[in-house]
């Protein structure tokens, strides 16, 4: 499932060049967004992988993507662009199995249950498997009451909505406490390679 909100011909054409390059260097292309910014376009590439993404990884992907765009510049016109390569932030919804797997141990809020009878729960991701996700669900309680221990709950994929990671401060080992956890950009300013503006028509 693509997480990109754009399906226009220009973005689809870029994805056809960028996707294989990102795959080849060992990452998943999570999102590709092209937006106009004055006289240039911003090409935003979001990547991730199981091991996480460091600043060095961002630089590696940026070089590979830039080279791929250079190779196809003849088909895109002569408009300048800014290339941004980044990893997903914690606000990215968990919609794919790999998203859940990469956030094992994180606290999430998610709607669970069959269609028409869902409930919103808060739980920590304990295990992610082929059949679904096991959450340590926190029990709802009255303010000031003694907190009860979480209850394990296995949720099949078909009954699992899009999860939202909850930001936790001061929890040792949390992915959010690592030096890099999303929203780190490797921005190439004033890049004048041949990427057309996002409002081009298909076939140009």
Secondary structure, DSSP 4 states (H G I P E B T S, - for coil): ----S--SHHHHHHHHHHHHHHHHTT-EEEEEEEEEETTEEEEEEEEE-TT---HHHHHHHHHHHHHHHHHTGGGT-S--EEEEEEE--TTS-B-SHHHHHHTTT-EEEEEESSTT--EEEEEEEEEE-SSEEEEEEPPP--TTSPPPPPEEEEEEGGGB--BEEPP-SS-TT-GGGSS--S---EEETT--SS---TTPPTT-
